[in-house]
């Protein structure tokens, strides 16, 4: 069975190699509009499922894996910033506080669907305007939920985490492996 990652993220691709040395990459360009009333966890799972489903429909003999990572502070979902001002506002909001990072994962295989999410809490040091502006100038924040990457220069803001580090990077690889082990046990 061919494994397909429904993501263009180089970080997710690198992490998935811990489980599968070879897989196909097929980013799914889906409308990320969310239905009203979903919890943050359900939002991440909804988008992950939507991405995996689109790829699975193109390759029905495959196992499609879709993911979506969101950053949440006080029930507000922080997506990818639209511009420098948006990035500045997000990072200012997270400064000196604890926020949640939730990655939803969906596995489509053999007309079956497994969906789960992982939550990690991240605490930031207090950030000065100068620190935030310098980070924004690196352009690292612009393709990342919450306007930072823990695997890059954004790591300099992190005081601590509670949970799976790789979940914050974008793929809870340990949990994914456990879920895949259950699936394979049920297929055999």
RAJO-V828826 format. One record per residue. N is the residue number from 0. RES is the residue in three letters. PHI is phi in degrees with one decimal (999 if undefined). OMEGA is omega in whole degrees, 0 to 359 (999 if undefined). Layout:
n->N res->RES phi->PHI omega->OMEGA
n->N res->RES phi->PHI omega->OMEGA
This chain:
n->0 res->UNK phi->999 omega->179
n->1 res->UNK phi->-76.9 omega->178
n->2 res->UNK phi->-98.5 omega->180
n->3 res->UNK phi->-127.3 omega->175
n->4 res->UNK phi->-93.7 omega->182
n->5 res->UNK phi->-88.1 omega->183
n->6 res->UNK phi->-156.4 omega->175
n->7 res->UNK phi->-92.6 omega->185
n->8 res->UNK phi->-65.2 omega->177
n->9 res->UNK phi->-63.6 omega->179
n->10 res->UNK phi->-67.7 omega->178
n->11 res->UNK phi->-65.3 omega->179
n->12 res->UNK phi->-61.8 omega->179
n->13 res->UNK phi->-61.7 omega->181
n->14 res->UNK phi->-70.4 omega->180
n->15 res->UNK phi->-64.9 omega->177
n->16 res->UNK phi->-65.2 omega->174
n->17 res->UNK phi->-63.0 omega->183
n->18 res->UNK phi->-100.2 omega->182
n->19 res->UNK phi->-121.3 omega->179
n->20 res->UNK phi->-64.8 omega->180
n->21 res->UNK phi->-132.4 omega->175
n->22 res->UNK phi->-160.8 omega->179
n->23 res->UNK phi->-96.2 omega->178
n->24 res->UNK phi->-112.6 omega->179
n->25 res->UNK phi->-143.0 omega->180
n->26 res->UNK phi->-58.1 omega->179
n->27 res->UNK phi->-106.6 omega->180
n->28 res->UNK phi->-90.2 omega->182
n->29 res->UNK phi->-117.1 omega->174
n->30 res->UNK phi->-71.1 omega->184
n->31 res->UNK phi->-97.3 omega->175
n->32 res->UNK phi->-68.1 omega->183
n->33 res->UNK phi->-100.2 omega->174
n->34 res->UNK phi->-68.0 omega->180
n->35 res->UNK phi->-68.1 omega->172
n->36 res->UNK phi->87.5 omega->179
n->37 res->UNK phi->-81.9 omega->172
n->38 res->UNK phi->-69.0 omega->179
n->39 res->UNK phi->-58.2 omega->179
n->40 res->UNK phi->-59.6 omega->181
n->41 res->UNK phi->-67.5 omega->176
n->42 res->UNK phi->-62.7 omega->180
n->43 res->UNK phi->-62.9 omega->179
n->44 res->UNK phi->-67.7 omega->179
n->45 res->UNK phi->-58.3 omega->182
n->46 res->UNK phi->-69.3 omega->177
n->47 res->UNK phi->-61.3 omega->180
n->48 res->UNK phi->-66.2 omega->180
n->49 res->UNK phi->-61.2 omega->180
n->50 res->UNK phi->-68.1 omega->180
n->51 res->UNK phi->-64.9 omega->181
n->52 res->UNK phi->-61.0 omega->181
n->53 res->UNK phi->-60.7 omega->180
n->54 res->UNK phi->-69.5 omega->180
n->55 res->UNK phi->-61.3 omega->179
n->56 res->UNK phi->-63.5 omega->177
n->57 res->UNK phi->-78.0 omega->184
n->58 res->UNK phi->-132.2 omega->187
n->59 res->UNK phi->-68.4 omega->177
n->60 res->UNK phi->-94.7 omega->184
n->61 res->UNK phi->-106.8 omega->166
n->62 res->UNK phi->-112.0 omega->182
n->63 res->UNK phi->-103.4 omega->180
n->64 res->UNK phi->-118.3 omega->178
n->65 res->UNK phi->-114.6 omega->182
n->66 res->UNK phi->-140.5 omega->171
n->67 res->UNK phi->-151.0 omega->181
n->68 res->UNK phi->-112.0 omega->177
n->69 res->UNK phi->-127.3 omega->175
n->70 res->UNK phi->-111.7 omega->185
n->71 res->UNK phi->-129.6 omega->173
n->72 res->UNK phi->-129.8 omega->181
n->73 res->UNK phi->48.2 omega->178
n->74 res->UNK phi->66.3 omega->176
n->75 res->UNK phi->-102.8 omega->179
n->76 res->UNK phi->-83.2 omega->178
n->77 res->UNK phi->-105.8 omega->180
n->78 res->UNK phi->-85.2 omega->176
n->79 res->UNK phi->-77.4 omega->182
n->80 res->UNK phi->-68.2 omega->181
n->81 res->UNK phi->-82.3 omega->183
n->82 res->UNK phi->-159.6 omega->182
n->83 res->UNK phi->-61.2 omega->181
n->84 res->UNK phi->-64.1 omega->179
n->85 res->UNK phi->-63.8 omega->178
n->86 res->UNK phi->-62.2 omega->179
n->87 res->UNK phi->-60.1 omega->181
n->88 res->UNK phi->-63.8 omega->179
n->89 res->UNK phi->-63.6 omega->182
n->90 res->UNK phi->-66.1 omega->176
n->91 res->UNK phi->-65.1 omega->179
n->92 res->UNK phi->-64.0 omega->183
n->93 res->UNK phi->-82.2 omega->183
n->94 res->UNK phi->-54.3 omega->176
n->95 res->UNK phi->71.9 omega->186
n->96 res->UNK phi->-127.1 omega->175
n->97 res->UNK phi->-100.9 omega->175
n->98 res->UNK phi->-131.1 omega->181
n->99 res->UNK phi->-110.0 omega->171
n->100 res->UNK phi->-119.0 omega->182
n->101 res->UNK phi->-120.3 omega->173
n->102 res->UNK phi->-113.5 omega->173
n->103 res->UNK phi->-90.7 omega->179
n->104 res->UNK phi->-132.4 omega->177
n->105 res->UNK phi->-131.2 omega->177
n->106 res->UNK phi->-118.7 omega->174
n->107 res->UNK phi->-101.6 omega->179
n->108 res->UNK phi->-157.5 omega->175
n->109 res->UNK phi->44.9 omega->181
n->110 res->UNK phi->65.1 omega->176
n->111 res->UNK phi->-114.7 omega->183
n->112 res->UNK phi->-136.2 omega->173
n->113 res->UNK phi->-121.2 omega->181
n->114 res->UNK phi->-129.1 omega->176
n->115 res->UNK phi->-152.7 omega->175
n->116 res->UNK phi->-142.5 omega->179
n->117 res->UNK phi->-125.9 omega->181
n->118 res->UNK phi->-121.1 omega->175
n->119 res->UNK phi->-128.5 omega->175
n->120 res->UNK phi->-96.1 omega->180
n->121 res->UNK phi->-125.3 omega->177
n->122 res->UNK phi->-111.6 omega->177
n->123 res->UNK phi->-97.6 omega->166
n->124 res->UNK phi->-68.9 omega->171
n->125 res->UNK phi->-62.0 omega->183
n->126 res->UNK phi->-114.1 omega->175
n->127 res->UNK phi->-84.3 omega->176
n->128 res->UNK phi->-59.3 omega->180
n->129 res->UNK phi->-63.1 omega->179
n->130 res->UNK phi->-60.2 omega->181
n->131 res->UNK phi->-63.3 omega->181
n->132 res->UNK phi->-63.6 omega->177
n->133 res->UNK phi->-62.2 omega->179
n->134 res->UNK phi->-65.1 omega->179
n->135 res->UNK phi->-60.7 omega->180
n->136 res->UNK phi->-63.3 omega->177
n->137 res->UNK phi->-72.2 omega->184
n->138 res->UNK phi->67.1 omega->178
n->139 res->UNK phi->-63.5 omega->186
n->140 res->UNK phi->-69.4 omega->196
n->141 res->UNK phi->-77.2 omega->177
n->142 res->UNK phi->-116.5 omega->184
n->143 res->UNK phi->-131.5 omega->175
n->144 res->UNK phi->-60.0 omega->180
n->145 res->UNK phi->76.3 omega->175
n->146 res->UNK phi->69.8 omega->175
n->147 res->UNK phi->-152.3 omega->174
n->148 res->UNK phi->-120.2 omega->182
n->149 res->UNK phi->-67.9 omega->181
n->150 res->UNK phi->-86.5 omega->179
n->151 res->UNK phi->-121.4 omega->181
n->152 res->UNK phi->-65.5 omega->175
n->153 res->UNK phi->-62.5 omega->177
n->154 res->UNK phi->-60.0 omega->181
n->155 res->UNK phi->-68.1 omega->180
n->156 res->UNK phi->-91.1 omega->191
n->157 res->UNK phi->-84.8 omega->177
n->158 res->UNK phi->-83.1 omega->179
n->159 res->UNK phi->-175.2 omega->175
n->160 res->UNK phi->-134.6 omega->174
n->161 res->UNK phi->-128.6 omega->183
n->162 res->UNK phi->130.5 omega->186
n->163 res->UNK phi->-81.6 omega->178
n->164 res->UNK phi->-57.4 omega->184
n->165 res->UNK phi->-65.4 omega->174
n->166 res->UNK phi->-61.4 omega->179
n->167 res->UNK phi->-69.2 omega->177
n->168 res->UNK phi->-67.2 omega->176
n->169 res->UNK phi->138.5 omega->178
n->170 res->UNK phi->-153.1 omega->178
n->171 res->UNK phi->-74.8 omega->192
n->172 res->UNK phi->-62.3 omega->179
n->173 res->UNK phi->-64.6 omega->179
n->174 res->UNK phi->-65.4 omega->178
n->175 res->UNK phi->-59.8 omega->179
n->176 res->UNK phi->-61.1 omega->178
n->177 res->UNK phi->-61.6 omega->179
n->178 res->UNK phi->-65.8 omega->178
n->179 res->UNK phi->-66.3 omega->177
n->180 res->UNK phi->-61.0 omega->178
n->181 res->UNK phi->-64.7 omega->180
n->182 res->UNK phi->-62.0 omega->182
n->183 res->UNK phi->-63.8 omega->177
n->184 res->UNK phi->-63.9 omega->180
n->185 res->UNK phi->-78.4 omega->180
n->186 res->UNK phi->-77.8 omega->184
n->187 res->UNK phi->-74.1 omega->999
